[in-house]
C-alpha cells in the first residue's frame, strides 16, 4: 500500500493499482526506442504485474502501532513482505519466464548484496539463483543489453508512477520526496544523464527528456480513509467502506 498521511486522513493507493499505472505509462513509450517485439510484450507485461505480490497484503491493510498509521510498502514487516515478493515472482514466472526474471531483478535491486541481516541475505541469494535458473530455462538467447534495457525501463516506469502516487499534486520541487527530487536514477541512450519530472500544476507533470510518443492522460485510483473512522471502526473496515475515487494526471514534455 502507498500511504500518504494528511491532517485528518490517509490517502491510500493499492500497490497493484500503482503497478497498472506503470503499465499504462510504458504503453506510451516511443516505439523506436525498443526492438524485439515479443520480448517487449513480455517486458511490458512484467511492468503491469510487478507488484502483484501486494494484492493479498493490500486486501488486509495493517496498522503500524509504533508509527500510528497504516503500514506502507516501505515499512511493512520484512519477512512477510519478502515471502509475498517470492509468491508474486512465482506467479509472474508461471506465465512468463522472462517477466519473472525481470520482477526478481527488480525486487532484489532494493536490497544490498552485503547486508548483515540474514533474512535479507537469504532473499538476495535465492533471487540471484532464481534469475540464473530462469535465464537458463528460457528458449531464446537474450543479449544482456536487451534485458538490461527492459529492467531499467521497468524501474523507471515504477518510479514515475510512484512520483505521482506518493506526492500531493502540484508539490514544489524542493518539497518532493527525496527519491525523485534530483531526477530518476535510470539512464538511457536518449537520456544519458537520466530524466527529471516536475509538477507543472495540480494535474500536469512534465518529463524531460520525454520518452513517450505524445502527451497522455492517466487516472490514479485511491481511497481517502478518515482517521476518525479508523478510530471508530478499525483500519480494515474503515478502508473497505471508504469510496474509491480517481485522480487525473497528464504527462507532457517540458515547455509543452
Secondary structure, 3 states (H helix, E strand, C coil): CEEEECCCEEEEECHHHHHHHHHHHHCCECHHHCCCHHHHHHHHHHHHHCCHHHHHHHHCCCEECCCCEECCCCCCCHHHHHHHHHHHHHHHHHHCHHHHHHHHHHHHCCCCCCCCCHHHHHHHHHHHHHHHHHHHHCCCCCCHHHHHHHHHHHHHHHHHHHHHHCCCCCCCHHHCCHHHHCCCCCCECCECCCCEEEECCCCEEEEECCCECCCEEEEEEEEEEEHHHHHHHCHHHHHHHCCEEEEEEEEEECCC
